[in-house]
């Protein structure tokens, strides 16, 4: 993760609010690889780069609908295998 001078580090609550997610939803997105992993400037203090979060969301919105549908189907199939 590289930081720019104007970059802001967000807590889990702030990052979740920015993305309109719950905090647990934020961590689910990180675990699935849909969202970037946090950095830890201090132990037990995860922080996300605001610019990196916004860039990730913008890139995901730019994906064609069929790619998103394929990813969704693969995710559904994976969860059905686990359950």
CNS distance restraints for C-alpha pairs under 8 A (distance, minus, plus):
assign (resid   1 and name CA) (resid  39 and name CA) 7.81 0.50 0.50
assign (resid   3 and name CA) (resid   7 and name CA) 6.12 0.50 0.50
assign (resid   3 and name CA) (resid  49 and name CA) 7.57 0.50 0.50
assign (resid   7 and name CA) (resid  49 and name CA) 6.58 0.50 0.50
assign (resid   7 and name CA) (resid  50 and name CA) 6.45 0.50 0.50
assign (resid   7 and name CA) (resid  51 and name CA) 6.20 0.50 0.50
assign (resid   8 and name CA) (resid  49 and name CA) 5.91 0.50 0.50
assign (resid   8 and name CA) (resid  50 and name CA) 5.54 0.50 0.50
assign (resid   8 and name CA) (resid  51 and name CA) 7.47 0.50 0.50
assign (resid   9 and name CA) (resid  47 and name CA) 5.57 0.50 0.50
assign (resid   9 and name CA) (resid  48 and name CA) 5.34 0.50 0.50
assign (resid   9 and name CA) (resid  49 and name CA) 4.79 0.50 0.50
assign (resid   9 and name CA) (resid  50 and name CA) 6.09 0.50 0.50
assign (resid  10 and name CA) (resid  14 and name CA) 5.52 0.50 0.50
assign (resid  10 and name CA) (resid  15 and name CA) 5.62 0.50 0.50
assign (resid  10 and name CA) (resid  47 and name CA) 5.22 0.50 0.50
assign (resid  10 and name CA) (resid  48 and name CA) 5.11 0.50 0.50
assign (resid  10 and name CA) (resid  49 and name CA) 6.34 0.50 0.50
assign (resid  10 and name CA) (resid  50 and name CA) 6.41 0.50 0.50
assign (resid  11 and name CA) (resid  15 and name CA) 6.02 0.50 0.50
assign (resid  11 and name CA) (resid  45 and name CA) 7.73 0.50 0.50
assign (resid  11 and name CA) (resid  46 and name CA) 6.53 0.50 0.50
assign (resid  11 and name CA) (resid  47 and name CA) 5.04 0.50 0.50
assign (resid  11 and name CA) (resid  48 and name CA) 6.67 0.50 0.50
assign (resid  12 and name CA) (resid  16 and name CA) 5.98 0.50 0.50
assign (resid  12 and name CA) (resid  23 and name CA) 6.23 0.50 0.50
assign (resid  12 and name CA) (resid  26 and name CA) 7.52 0.50 0.50
assign (resid  12 and name CA) (resid  46 and name CA) 6.95 0.50 0.50
assign (resid  12 and name CA) (resid  47 and name CA) 6.71 0.50 0.50
assign (resid  12 and name CA) (resid  48 and name CA) 7.52 0.50 0.50
assign (resid  13 and name CA) (resid  17 and name CA) 6.14 0.50 0.50
assign (resid  13 and name CA) (resid  22 and name CA) 7.88 0.50 0.50
assign (resid  13 and name CA) (resid  23 and name CA) 5.99 0.50 0.50
assign (resid  14 and name CA) (resid  18 and name CA) 6.14 0.50 0.50
assign (resid  15 and name CA) (resid  19 and name CA) 6.30 0.50 0.50
assign (resid  15 and name CA) (resid  26 and name CA) 7.67 0.50 0.50
assign (resid  15 and name CA) (resid  48 and name CA) 6.86 0.50 0.50
assign (resid  15 and name CA) (resid  50 and name CA) 7.47 0.50 0.50
assign (resid  15 and name CA) (resid  53 and name CA) 7.94 0.50 0.50
assign (resid  16 and name CA) (resid  20 and name CA) 5.84 0.50 0.50
assign (resid  16 and name CA) (resid  21 and name CA) 4.77 0.50 0.50
assign (resid  16 and name CA) (resid  22 and name CA) 5.62 0.50 0.50
assign (resid  16 and name CA) (resid  23 and name CA) 5.44 0.50 0.50
assign (resid  16 and name CA) (resid  25 and name CA) 7.66 0.50 0.50
assign (resid  16 and name CA) (resid  26 and name CA) 5.74 0.50 0.50
assign (resid  17 and name CA) (resid  21 and name CA) 6.07 0.50 0.50
assign (resid  17 and name CA) (resid  22 and name CA) 7.31 0.50 0.50
assign (resid  21 and name CA) (resid  25 and name CA) 5.61 0.50 0.50
assign (resid  21 and name CA) (resid  26 and name CA) 6.14 0.50 0.50
assign (resid  22 and name CA) (resid  26 and name CA) 6.25 0.50 0.50
assign (resid  23 and name CA) (resid  27 and name CA) 6.50 0.50 0.50
assign (resid  24 and name CA) (resid  28 and name CA) 6.19 0.50 0.50
assign (resid  25 and name CA) (resid  29 and name CA) 6.21 0.50 0.50
assign (resid  26 and name CA) (resid  30 and name CA) 6.38 0.50 0.50
assign (resid  26 and name CA) (resid  35 and name CA) 7.71 0.50 0.50
assign (resid  27 and name CA) (resid  31 and name CA) 6.11 0.50 0.50
assign (resid  28 and name CA) (resid  32 and name CA) 6.15 0.50 0.50
assign (resid  29 and name CA) (resid  33 and name CA) 6.14 0.50 0.50
assign (resid  29 and name CA) (resid  34 and name CA) 5.02 0.50 0.50
assign (resid  29 and name CA) (resid  35 and name CA) 5.23 0.50 0.50
assign (resid  30 and name CA) (resid  34 and name CA) 5.93 0.50 0.50
assign (resid  30 and name CA) (resid  35 and name CA) 4.68 0.50 0.50
assign (resid  30 and name CA) (resid  36 and name CA) 5.92 0.50 0.50
assign (resid  30 and name CA) (resid  37 and name CA) 5.70 0.50 0.50
assign (resid  31 and name CA) (resid  35 and name CA) 8.00 0.50 0.50
assign (resid  33 and name CA) (resid  37 and name CA) 7.98 0.50 0.50
assign (resid  35 and name CA) (resid  53 and name CA) 7.06 0.50 0.50
assign (resid  35 and name CA) (resid  56 and name CA) 6.78 0.50 0.50
assign (resid  36 and name CA) (resid  48 and name CA) 7.78 0.50 0.50
assign (resid  36 and name CA) (resid  52 and name CA) 7.47 0.50 0.50
assign (resid  36 and name CA) (resid  53 and name CA) 6.92 0.50 0.50
assign (resid  36 and name CA) (resid  56 and name CA) 7.53 0.50 0.50
assign (resid  37 and name CA) (resid  48 and name CA) 7.45 0.50 0.50
assign (resid  38 and name CA) (resid  46 and name CA) 5.48 0.50 0.50
assign (resid  38 and name CA) (resid  47 and name CA) 5.20 0.50 0.50
assign (resid  38 and name CA) (resid  48 and name CA) 4.90 0.50 0.50
assign (resid  38 and name CA) (resid  49 and name CA) 7.78 0.50 0.50
assign (resid  39 and name CA) (resid  46 and name CA) 5.69 0.50 0.50
assign (resid  39 and name CA) (resid  47 and name CA) 5.40 0.50 0.50
assign (resid  39 and name CA) (resid  48 and name CA) 6.39 0.50 0.50
assign (resid  40 and name CA) (resid  44 and name CA) 7.15 0.50 0.50
assign (resid  40 and name CA) (resid  45 and name CA) 5.65 0.50 0.50
assign (resid  40 and name CA) (resid  46 and name CA) 4.76 0.50 0.50
assign (resid  40 and name CA) (resid  47 and name CA) 6.12 0.50 0.50
assign (resid  41 and name CA) (resid  45 and name CA) 6.72 0.50 0.50
assign (resid  41 and name CA) (resid  46 and name CA) 7.26 0.50 0.50
assign (resid  41 and name CA) (resid  47 and name CA) 7.42 0.50 0.50
assign (resid  42 and name CA) (resid  46 and name CA) 7.64 0.50 0.50
assign (resid  48 and name CA) (resid  52 and name CA) 7.56 0.50 0.50
assign (resid  48 and name CA) (resid  53 and name CA) 7.13 0.50 0.50
assign (resid  49 and name CA) (resid  53 and name CA) 6.24 0.50 0.50
assign (resid  50 and name CA) (resid  54 and name CA) 6.22 0.50 0.50
assign (resid  51 and name CA) (resid  55 and name CA) 6.04 0.50 0.50
assign (resid  52 and name CA) (resid  56 and name CA) 6.09 0.50 0.50
assign (resid  53 and name CA) (resid  57 and name CA) 6.28 0.50 0.50
assign (resid  54 and name CA) (resid  58 and name CA) 6.10 0.50 0.50
assign (resid  55 and name CA) (resid  59 and name CA) 6.08 0.50 0.50
assign (resid  56 and name CA) (resid  60 and name CA) 6.20 0.50 0.50
assign (resid  57 and name CA) (resid  61 and name CA) 6.22 0.50 0.50
assign (resid  58 and name CA) (resid  62 and name CA) 6.35 0.50 0.50
assign (resid  59 and name CA) (resid  63 and name CA) 6.80 0.50 0.50
assign (resid  63 and name CA) (resid  67 and name CA) 6.60 0.50 0.50
assign (resid  63 and name CA) (resid  68 and name CA) 6.77 0.50 0.50
assign (resid  64 and name CA) (resid  68 and name CA) 6.60 0.50 0.50
assign (resid  65 and name CA) (resid  69 and name CA) 6.17 0.50 0.50
assign (resid  66 and name CA) (resid  70 and name CA) 6.18 0.50 0.50
assign (resid  67 and name CA) (resid  71 and name CA) 6.22 0.50 0.50
assign (resid  68 and name CA) (resid  72 and name CA) 6.09 0.50 0.50
assign (resid  69 and name CA) (resid  73 and name CA) 6.11 0.50 0.50
assign (resid  70 and name CA) (resid  74 and name CA) 6.17 0.50 0.50
assign (resid  71 and name CA) (resid  75 and name CA) 6.13 0.50 0.50
assign (resid  72 and name CA) (resid  76 and name CA) 6.14 0.50 0.50
assign (resid  73 and name CA) (resid  77 and name CA) 6.11 0.50 0.50
assign (resid  74 and name CA) (resid  78 and name CA) 6.14 0.50 0.50
assign (resid  75 and name CA) (resid  79 and name CA) 6.25 0.50 0.50
assign (resid  76 and name CA) (resid  80 and name CA) 6.16 0.50 0.50
assign (resid  77 and name CA) (resid  81 and name CA) 6.30 0.50 0.50
assign (resid  78 and name CA) (resid  82 and name CA) 6.45 0.50 0.50
assign (resid  79 and name CA) (resid  83 and name CA) 6.21 0.50 0.50
